[in-house]
Amino acid sequence: MKTEDAIALYLEHNRRRHLSKSTLRGMRAKLRRFDRFCLRVKKPNVGKLMVHDLMNFRRWLRTLKKRDGARFSPAYIHVHLCQVLAMFDFLVSVSRQKKASRIVNREQR
């Protein structure tokens, strides 16, 4: 699945959970940075990502600067990583649900 599609699916899931617009906006901003990183390192498919890619994402975030020229704090970088990991957890649970549904449907035939 393309990173941008995974992000859209995750954000839609959270919108349905009635999270606030400001929370969704913050999630979107952090996940867009992740998407930018994935495109930059030529890994547009979330299924192809490895743990070392997340470590490289963290390193890349350390090179970015805020509007005032200051670097991102370690806490803010941690929030980015947590958001990406939460999206991966969601994608794994969706994948498991789909697999379980296929098994149930096959057994009912």
C-alpha positions in Angstrom: 0.0 0.0 0.0 1.3 3.4 -0.9 2.2 5.5 2.1 -0.2 8.3 1.2 -3.0 5.7 0.9 -2.1 4.3 4.3 -2.1 7.7 5.8 -5.5 8.5 4.3 -7.0 5.3 5.6 -5.6 5.9 9.1 -6.8 9.5 9.2 -10.3 8.5 8.0 -10.4 5.9 10.8 -9.5 8.5 13.3 -12.0 11.0 11.9 -14.7 8.3 12.4 -13.6 8.1 16.0 -14.6 11.7 16.2 -11.2 13.1 17.1 -11.1 16.9 17.0 -10.1 18.7 13.9 -7.0 20.1 15.5 -5.9 16.6 16.5 -6.4 15.3 13.0 -4.6 18.3 11.6 -1.6 17.6 13.8 -1.7 13.9 12.9 -1.8 14.8 9.2 1.1 17.2 9.5 3.3 14.6 11.2 2.3 11.8 8.8 2.9 14.1 5.8 6.5 14.5 7.0 6.7 10.8 7.1 5.3 10.5 3.6 7.8 13.1 2.4 10.6 11.1 4.0 9.4 7.9 2.3 9.4 9.5 -1.1 12.8 11.0 -0.5 14.3 7.6 0.2 12.3 6.0 -2.6 10.2 3.8 -0.4 6.6 4.8 -1.3 5.1 1.5 -0.1 4.6 1.0 3.6 4.9 -2.8 3.2 8.6 -2.3 2.1 9.7 -0.3 5.2 12.1 -1.8 7.7 13.0 -0.8 11.2 16.2 0.9 10.0 13.9 3.1 7.8 12.3 4.4 11.0 15.7 5.1 12.5 16.6 7.0 9.4 13.3 8.9 9.6 14.3 10.0 13.1 17.7 11.1 11.9 16.1 13.0 9.1 13.7 14.8 11.5 16.7 16.0 13.4 17.9 17.9 10.3 14.6 19.8 9.9 14.0 23.2 11.3 10.9 25.0 12.5 9.8 28.4 11.1 11.9 30.2 13.7 15.0 28.3 12.6 15.2 26.1 15.7 15.6 22.4 15.3 12.8 20.0 16.4 13.1 19.0 20.1 13.7 15.3 21.0 10.2 15.2 22.4 8.6 16.5 19.2 10.6 14.0 17.2 9.3 11.3 19.6 5.7 12.4 18.9 6.4 11.9 15.2 7.7 8.4 15.7 4.7 7.5 18.0 2.3 8.7 15.4 3.9 6.6 12.7 4.0 3.5 14.9 0.3 4.1 15.8 -0.5 4.1 12.1 1.4 0.9 11.6 -0.4 -0.8 14.5 -3.7 0.3 12.9 -2.6 -1.1 9.5 -1.6 -4.5 11.1 -5.0 -4.8 12.9 -6.9 -4.0 9.6 -4.8 -6.6 7.8 -5.5 -9.2 10.5 -9.3 -8.4 10.4 -9.3 -8.8 6.6 -7.4 -12.1 6.9 -9.8 -13.4 9.6 -12.8 -12.4 7.5 -11.5 -14.3 4.5 -11.0 -17.4 6.6 -14.5 -17.2 8.1 -16.0 -16.7 4.6 -14.1 -19.7 3.3 -15.3 -21.9 6.1 -18.9 -20.9 5.6 -18.9 -22.1 2.0 
